[in-house]
Amino acid sequence: MRIAVNAHLLAHTRSFRRAGVSHYIEQTLLHLAKIDLHNQYDIYTTRGLDNAALGLPANFRVRPSRLPTINPRIRIPWEQFLAPVLLRMTKADLYHGALNVVPFNCPVPSVVTVHDLAFIRFPQTFRAYNRTYLDFATRLSVRRAARILAVSEHTKREVVGILGIPAERVVVTPNAARAHFRPPTPAALDAFRIRHGLPERFVLYVGTLEPRKNLTTLLDAYAEVARRFPSVPLLVGGGKGWLYDTIFERLEQLGLREQVKFVGYLDEEELPLWYAAATVFAFPSIYEGFGMPPLEAMACGTPVVTSNTSSLPEVVADAGLMVDPRSAEALADALCRILGDAELHADLVARGLQRATHFTWATTAERTLRAYEQAVLTPPPTKV
């Protein structure tokens, strides 16, 4: 079987674009390579990424574009017009769209990964042109794909309930924490604290600065935390996404400029140390297709406070404290409980480390390969 994978969102620059979908593509490919030595893979990437960069075996051929397809204005025409031509030229048997979309006129059976339906559930948090394309293309793609991969049970329920797809065509292929997310040695952690001038205790948030991450509520909650624990600052890590001005406006209104530090994009290699150094990790997102940061934090031995909505309960389960993300009071109370209770803190550390082991990229690769084998025998359900 010859399998074509649209991996254009596999980023190779150190920026917030390496988050989310890029890690999913990278880890899925690396773990597929460990279990599939027989099928042939054509991995279509943006320019600058080749076999040497990815370290894939001989049956995985990376085909970098000459175009900067990391740019959606270039990537969209590639996936809709050029991809079908390439599939015919290479005589592919299957196409995998790794981010919600397959070509409208895909000439072979297809598999599509749906990460979330935020553009439908929270359209106001997207730019109009992104939202319009994602909405139209995703709805059409899931109807035409032979199999849909959902990154969580929550996303599967939305694909079935909102998009009207039969449950038997949707396969849950959960994300996982990468191998370097683990508790560091005490010496490494001490050196990291000194290097960055970190306080002994602090609250940490990691994620893109955008509306659905709910940072204004986190700031409201932290105002109470700062009153009760004045020596514990809030550190906010992550690149600026969109519609983030209200976050900084709220910071000024609350008078928290001295206690809240925006530390920007956190380097991938140091991210586990940021998690491990924090006393508690706060992630009050309103909506997540999976929720990677809480899982990474748990894998590094840090207690988690997160939302009781979307996919987050299935990721965290009873290993963290979950609250209504709209309630600053509930969020503040949960953070203060962990900061003020050493036994609870230790219990959540142990629970989180155990919970993180439930998610593995090996499982994702195995389910993905099985979906490929099923899909190639199944013609697309519809051509309309």
Secondary structure, 3 states (H helix, E strand, C coil): CEEEEECCCCCCCCCHHHCCHHHHHHHHHHHHHHHCCCCEEEEEECCCCCHHHHCCCCCEEEEECCCCCCCHHHHHHHHHHHHHHHHHHHCCCEEEECCCCCCCCCCCCEEEEECCCHHHHCHHHCCHHHHHHHHHHHHHHHHHCCEEEECCHHHHHHHHHCCCCCHHHEEECCCCCCCCCCCCCHHHHHHHHHHHCCCCCCEEEECCECHHHCHHHHHHHHHHHHHHCCCCCEEEECCECCCCHHHHHHHHHHCCCCCEEEEECCCCCCHHHHHHHCCEEEECCCCCCCCHHHHHHHHCCCCEEEECCCCHHHHHHHHCEEECCCCHHHHHHHHHHHHHCHHHHHHHHHHHHHHHCCCCHHHHHHHHHHHHHHHCCCCCCCCC
